[in-house]
């Protein structure tokens, strides 16, 4: 089908909007670490059932050792590191601002490709990166209302906790690196099976962390919170199952830059439900910053 990759990328952005809001709500109830592990397990169940019906394989046993190796690394970086940062940023600064910071994922992917694969960065691309950073800065930074220095200058401070912003940036870095590795690793292999391998790696990474940090007690306790589990299951359906799979279809059938640009519109898509469902107050400056950030991403890949 013509433009299959671009359509898959747009669908992915819609799915990620739903999953971001669902996981924000669940993380505030039972903690981001628990949500990270449980949503991968639920997502893997969805993926396995679909793969069995669609491909005739319950597990990706037909993947080559090289495909397994690269996709495992991709899953550890994208899920265990990237989503660990992203989900905690949901708790600290909310899904809307976290997903705005995720608009940096496509420029990060381009920088990584330039550094490791020798792909060139154009002047227009550099301009686009600056526009995106400006849009994000417009949202997360503000000046003090009153002069605080002798020369009358006003200090600039963050609208949101710096820790949450750093976590959001970590999420963007993890996702971009994982996506680049995914495209390289899966090549023509099935996208849903590739997502299975990445999710398996993510689960393994979190299991190790849970043993190190002693979080299994929190996990058992979370299983009794039916409302959080419902939110988590909704997010898992549209995230690790459909969202991740469609993102892989997007990068498999479309130019990496175009696919990443379309998937980066989540900061704009997430504004209406944040206002309607979570009663968040969104300023004109924040809306303008989100649009500017996404516009910069689009410019980056022209």
N, C-alpha and C positions, 0 to 999 in steps of 0.2 A: 504493500500500500504506500502511495506517495505521502511523504511527510510523516511517516509512521513514528519516527524518532521525535520529531517536534511535538506531535500530538501526545505521545507518551510523556514527554517532559512537562507539558501543560497539566496533564492529569496528575503527574507526580506532585506538582506544586499544590494542587488542590488537596491531595491526600495528606501532604506534609502539614498543611494548615490545620486540618482536622486532628492529626496526630499530635501536633505541638500543643494545642489547647487541651486535648485529653490527658496528655502526660503531665502538663503543668498542674492540672487539677489533682491527678493521682499522686504526683510527687509531693504535693503539699500535705497530703493525708498520710502517706506511709513512707515517705523518704525517697529521694531520687535513686539511691543505690538499689533498693529493693525493686523499684519500678523498672530499672534498667535490666535486671536479671529476669524478672517474671515476664516482661513484655517480649523478650527474646525467646523465651521458652514457648509462650503462647503463639508468637509469630512463627516459630519453627513448626509447631503443630499444623497451623494453617498451610504453610508452605509444603509440608510433607504430604498432606491430604491432597492438595491440588496437584503436586508432582505425580503422585500415584495415579490420579484420574487422568491427567493430561499426558504424562510421559510413560506411564507404566512402571516407573521406578519410585519406590518410597524414599530412597536416599540417592544422592548423586554418585552412584558407584561407577558410572561410565566416564567420569572426569579423569583426565590424565594427571599423573603425579605433579607435573609442572603447574597445571591449572589449580590443583589443590594447594600447592605451596604458596603461590602468589595470592590467591583469594583468601587463604588463611591469614597471611600478613595484612592484607587489605581489611579483613574483618577485625583483627586485633587493633589496628590503628583507627579504623572508622567507628567501630562500635565500642570497644573497651576503653580507648582513650578519648575519642571524639565525643561520643554520646555520654560518657561519664562527665565530661566537662559541660556539655550542652544541657543535660538534665538538671545538674546542680544550678546552672545559670537560670533555668526555669523558676527554681525556688527563690533565688536571690533577686533577680530583676524581672521575672515574668517572661512568658513565651513571646510576647510581641517584640520586646527589645532584643531578646536572645536571637530571634529569627532575623531581625534587622542586621545584627552582627554577622549572621550566617551569609548575608549578601557578599561578604568578603571571600567566601569559599571559591567562586570562579576566578577572581584575581589570584588568590593563593595557588589554585591549580595551575594557572598559567606560569606563575613564578617557579613552581616546582618543576613543571615541564621544561622551562627554560634552563633551570639549573642542572637537572639530572639528564634530560633528553636532548638538550641543545636546541630546543625550539625557540625561534626568534620572538621578541616582543617589539611591537610596532610603537611608533610615537603616539598614535591614536589610542593604543592600548594603555600606555602610561597615563595619558590624559584621563581615560575612563577610570583608571584606578584612583586617581586623585579626586575625581568627581564623586566616586563611591565613598571614599574616606571622608570627604567634606559632608556628604549627606548624613553619614553616621555620626560625625562629630556634631552636626547641628542638633541631633537628638540627645546625645549623651552628655554634651558639655553645656554649661551656661555660665554667665558672669554673675558675680555677686551684685546685689542691688545697690550697695553703698561702697564708696571708695574705702579701701583698707590700708592704703599705702600713702606715704607723705607726698608723692608726686601725683596723687589723684587717680592713679591707675587702679582698675578693678581686677581682682584675682579671678581666674577661670577655674571652675571646679566641675566635678562630674555630677550630672543629674541623678546618677545611679551608683550604687556601691562599686568601687573599682574592682573588688574581688569578683563580682558578678560579670563585669565587662571582660575581665581576663578569662573567665571560664567560657564566655560566649566566643571569644577569639580562639580559644583552644578547641572548641567544638567545630568552628569553621575550618581550622587547620587540619583537624582529624578527618573531617568529611572530605575535604578537597584531596588530601593525600590518598585516602581510601578509594575515592572515585577514580583517580588516575591509575592506581594499581589495578582496580577492577577491570577497567577497559583493556589494559594491557594483558591481564591474566585470563580473562574469559574468551577473548577473541570471538569466535563463532559459536561458542558453547551456549547452551540454553540459559537465559537470564534468570529464570526462577530457580533452577538448580544451582546457579552461581550464587544467588542470594542465600540458598540453603547453606552452602559452604561458609559464606561470610558470617551467617548467624551462628553456625556451630562454633566458629572461632571466637565470636563475641561471647557466647555462653561460657566457653572454656575459660576465657580471660576473666570473666566476672566470678566464676566459681573459685578460681585461685584467689582473687581479691577477697572474697567472702570468708575464706578460710584464714587468710592472713589478718583480716580486720575483725574477725569474730562476729559476723553479721547474720548468722543463720537464725538466731533467736528473733531478730527483727522480722525476718522473712516469714517465719511461722506465725508470728503475731499478725502480720499483714494479711494473711490468708483469711482472717475472720472479718476483715473490712470489706463487706460486699460492694459498697458503693465505689470504693477505690478500685476494686477488681473489675467492676463493670467499665469504669473509665479506662483502666489499663487495657482491657480486652478490646475496646473500641480503638484505642490508639495502636495496639498491636496489629489489628486487622488492616488498618490504613497505613501503618508504618513498616515494620519488619516484613510483613507479607506483601501488600500491594505497593506501598511507596518505594521500598528498596528495589523490588522486582521491576517496576515501571521505570525507575531511574536507570537501571542497567539496560533495559530495552532502549531507553532514550539515547544513552551514550553509545550503544551498539549500532544504532541505525541512523544517528545524526552526528554532525560535527560536534566535537566535545564542547567547544566554546558556545555554540548555539544552544545545545541542550542545557548546559550549565546556566546560561543566561535566562532561559525560560523558567527553569526550576528556581531561580533566584527571586521570582516575583512574590514569594511567600510574605515578605514584610508588608506588601501592599494588601494582599488578600486577607491577611490576618487582622487588619484594623477593624472592619465591620463586626465580625463575631466577638472581638475583644470588647468592643463598646456595648454590643447588645447583650451578650451572655455574661460577661464579667464586670460590666458597668465601669470599665476603665475610662478615665478622662484622657482624651487624646487632643492635644493642642494642634493648631494649624502648623506650627513649626515642626512638630513630629510627623505629621502627614507629609509636609513638604520634604522633610529629610528622608523619609522612606521612599518617596517617589524619586528623589534625586539620587539616592543610593542605587536603586534598581536601574535608573536611567544610565548611571555611570557604568554599571555592569554591561548593559546593552551596548554602550559606546565602546567598551573594552574589546568587544568581539566583532565589531563591524569590519 
